[in-house]
């Protein structure tokens, strides 16, 4: 039997009146990939953030290789052999790639108080080369790189010193194929070296494929630890949700005809360097999917339809002939948009749930004198937050305190409250647990039936196949294929058009 | 994806682009006034004296840059310069400590003011603008009390830092120290890290509050050096009250904006130095023209806004606060 690497003993943590973790106890072994799963808000990130020094636990102990550890910050945790790749962006603008990699560990390059920048850059270049990321230059400012490349830098930062425990918190959904493969490679390397990976993911097939054992949390309480080889996806869902989750995850219909009525017409839309000559029509009551590799330009299509692209050429026309060239016009014509980058582009993080939900509907909520009534706003936000089953103390709670899935619910609640007719949803289930995913799919299906039209952009091929009436595949910024809903369609058909 | 761009088949580094832009600004601002008033503006000798005058504010601005990069502000710059200059003058003159008194007195006073600014800001958790505005009133009163309401004059034998080469030597030393701190110590890295994302910086084990206080101390010390140069250049200092010292804030702050605008070119310190030079060219250009002060201020304000706007070139979609 393998030795215990980490003992999690009676860990508790609360935020205000919310109990995020309640006496959580379980063991993690040396040389294993140990998955941590649970619904959004189940306490997974709170637990690993406490282990990595980002949060301070209220009570309980972490025992690493027989010794109690209580890191006060990430550098402390690194020194104990614990490292973390966080869900959102963990690199800092204003610093170079090398400075980001060694942030908090500069002392290795400092002599008599003077930092040897050349030595730091050389070491970073060497590491980037080892990982196969030569195209990322150590001396470049980090802001010159896109989200995915910055995540690759985080992988180097978190793993170069061979940590005893690496925590990967819902990172894979932010990465395309190449990035994911690199992350998997690093996970396997760490395991082969006898060290441990704690892997948080909502992608259950990925969890089953990559992990040796799986611990399930629900509402901050430890539920069970199981061997990956001894459980299937449905079994995990049952443990996560506490009841059987129907296998009917996606839409069941295949033969329904989509209306001929065009609600949005996109003609020859280009954004220099990102997308070229994109044309399509969106019909009433249709779910139109966009798929492709992460850098295929599909995310820009969503922005272009919402009037949020810069330097856009071509036209986006609403059913009444109005040209959608800016966001206010889009919103005025009942178009909604949720960004893939939820924290930076969709939510006002340091504002309440109420403010976030009411934001685009303030005109409708104000009286004849254009004054706002606090109670009316609160009731409005409360109604739609509850429609989305948002886990919260009240609508006055700050959005920044919510888990990833509940943040997404707030974004969707905002547009449901606005009663938008066209929804452009970019990666609507990114970082979302199985239960909320099911809710979102159900919501989309209901909206479709009500005659609302949806553009769904996703890197998850199965949800595109399961939910869309049509799927447009982008490759290198251009349309490379269009497929109609078909019960016999499989991922390989899409992949063939993507690469 | 990369910062550098192909131009005519050759790569122009970001830094070279930055220097070319600054050079262009110097040439354009000089050229405009030279055309309008060719006789009494812009000779090589004149340009050297404009540059000498610009050194004063440039020294203060490179220190203030540490505070501004972290996202904080300081409205007590003018009061600090005034108080530091008066204390330096008192040490040098009244206590008979000469140059040692002038330099040590001014720099220590500046650093102490910075320490107070930083400590109050961190401990009271009040926005830096408000804290430093309140403290500026106190510094003005202290300066007035020390000076006894009398103009403090630096004896002529202690004014080596008011002319070449003393002023240049002191300024160059200050610039080198700022450059060293920013690029070759942890302080520089942490300054940028805190300015970028305080929460992540804290998680990286950086003592955010300690470094914020340190930024104010560094800024204060550099303002102390600026005080030495200012009183040596002008030979005396009057301790004004009622926030009148705020008028001294403008020029170092504008230089700092140049530094922030050129940060992306990887050359904030040279940008501050050359930026202050550009500001002085415009200032002296108006004097040569004999323009009324009000008109000078209006046009200078617009000119600086245009310069910063053109050089900052914010990416489309980037949020500016």
Interface residues (C-beta under 8 A of the other chain):
Chain A: X53 X54 X72 X73 X74 X75 X76 X90 X92 X93 X94 X95 X99 X103 X104 X106 X107 X110 X113 X114 X115 X117 X137 X140 X141 X144 X145 X146 X149 X310 X311
Chain B: X1 X2 X3 X69 X180 X183 X184 X185 X186 X188 X189 X192 X193 X195 X196 X197 X200 X201 X202 X203 X204 X205 X206 X263 X264 X266 X316 X317
